[in-house]
Structures are given as structure tokens and as C-alpha cells.
Amino acid sequence: MSESHHVEDPGRPDRPKAYEIKIDRTSYKVQEPVLTGALLRRLPEPHVGSDRDLFEVVPGGSDRKIEADTEVEMRNGLRFFTAPAQINPGKQ
């Protein structure tokens, strides 16, 4: 990602300057407090293609599909994974 223009929120001194997140077991550091699904897809090299869906890991719950326009509030330890957008069952 390019340089961040994030300005520290003086009302939230508890907010870190960078958040460590994972996408498909690879760690990334981001400065923005909120990222859209489209921006998250651009973190890995190569970028996550349209042939794959992006999901947020929800411990103890159902994983959440992240659409391109979904806004995700960053926090340390967030985990995401990708999966094929369309699963073709095998022939029998």
C-alpha cells in the first residue's frame, strides 16, 4: 500500500498507529483505521482476484463474507481468508 495519510485521533489515544492483520496466513501492517473489502484485496501480491471471495474469520461464529464496499474496522489480530468464488462439484 502507499503511504498512509492517517492522522492519529486525539480522542482515541488507545488506537495503535499500525494494525497487524492476516490474509491467507500472511501478515500485513496497515495504518488506516477502516479499510474496504476492495482495499483489503489489494494488500496481497498478486492482488486477490474476482474469482475468489474474501472472508473475515469470526472465532466461534460464522465467517463473514467481505464485499468490495464492506467497511471493516481494523484491529490487531484480524484474520481473513480467500476461497474460490464458485465451487464446481466433481462429476461422479
C-alpha positions as CSV (number, residue, x, y, z in Angstrom):
1,M,0.0,0.0,0.0
2,S,1.1,3.6,-0.5
3,E,1.9,5.9,2.3
4,S,-1.0,6.4,4.8
5,H,-2.5,9.8,5.4
6,H,-3.9,8.5,8.7
7,V,-4.0,11.2,11.4
8,E,-4.0,9.9,14.9
9,D,-7.3,10.6,16.6
10,P,-6.6,12.6,19.7
11,G,-9.9,11.4,21.2
12,R,-8.7,7.8,20.9
13,P,-5.1,7.5,22.3
14,D,-5.7,3.8,22.7
15,R,-5.7,3.4,18.9
16,P,-2.4,2.0,17.6
17,K,-0.5,3.6,14.7
18,A,-0.5,0.3,12.8
19,Y,-2.7,-2.7,12.9
20,E,-1.3,-6.2,12.2
21,I,-3.8,-8.4,10.2
22,K,-3.5,-11.6,8.3
23,I,-4.8,-12.6,4.9
24,D,-4.3,-16.3,4.0
25,R,-1.8,-16.6,6.8
26,T,0.4,-13.7,5.6
27,S,0.8,-10.8,7.9
28,Y,0.2,-7.2,6.8
29,K,0.6,-3.9,8.7
30,V,-1.9,-1.2,7.9
31,Q,-2.3,2.3,9.3
32,E,-5.8,3.0,8.2
33,P,-8.5,2.6,11.0
34,V,-11.0,1.3,8.4
35,L,-10.5,-0.5,5.1
36,T,-13.0,-1.6,2.5
37,G,-13.0,-5.1,1.0
38,A,-11.6,-3.6,-2.2
39,L,-8.6,-2.2,-0.3
40,L,-8.1,-5.4,1.6
41,R,-8.0,-7.3,-1.7
42,R,-5.1,-5.1,-2.9
43,L,-2.8,-5.9,0.0
44,P,-1.5,-9.3,-1.2
45,E,0.7,-9.5,-4.2
46,P,-0.7,-10.6,-6.6
47,H,-4.0,-9.0,-5.5
48,V,-7.0,-11.2,-4.7
49,G,-8.8,-11.7,-7.9
50,S,-12.5,-11.6,-8.6
51,D,-12.5,-15.4,-8.9
52,R,-12.1,-15.5,-5.1
53,D,-14.2,-14.4,-2.2
54,L,-12.8,-12.7,0.9
55,F,-13.9,-13.7,4.3
56,E,-13.2,-12.4,7.8
57,V,-12.6,-15.2,10.4
58,V,-15.2,-14.9,13.2
59,P,-14.0,-17.0,16.1
60,G,-16.9,-19.1,17.4
61,G,-19.2,-17.9,14.8
62,S,-19.9,-17.9,11.0
63,D,-17.2,-16.3,9.0
64,R,-18.2,-13.0,7.4
65,K,-18.0,-12.5,3.6
66,I,-16.4,-9.2,2.8
67,E,-17.8,-7.5,-0.3
68,A,-15.8,-4.8,-2.2
69,D,-17.7,-2.0,-0.5
70,T,-17.8,-3.5,3.0
71,E,-16.1,-1.4,5.6
72,V,-14.0,-3.3,8.1
73,E,-12.8,-1.5,11.3
74,M,-9.2,-2.6,11.8
75,R,-7.8,-4.1,15.0
76,N,-4.8,-6.1,15.8
77,G,-5.2,-9.8,15.1
78,L,-7.9,-9.6,12.4
79,R,-7.7,-12.6,10.1
80,F,-9.1,-13.1,6.6
81,F,-9.0,-15.9,4.1
82,T,-9.9,-16.3,0.5
83,A,-11.9,-19.1,-1.2
84,P,-13.0,-19.9,-4.7
85,A,-16.0,-17.7,-5.6
86,Q,-17.6,-20.6,-7.4
87,I,-17.2,-24.2,-6.4
88,N,-17.7,-26.7,-9.2
89,P,-18.7,-30.1,-7.8
90,G,-16.8,-33.0,-9.4
91,K,-18.5,-35.5,-11.7
92,Q,-19.4,-38.9,-10.4
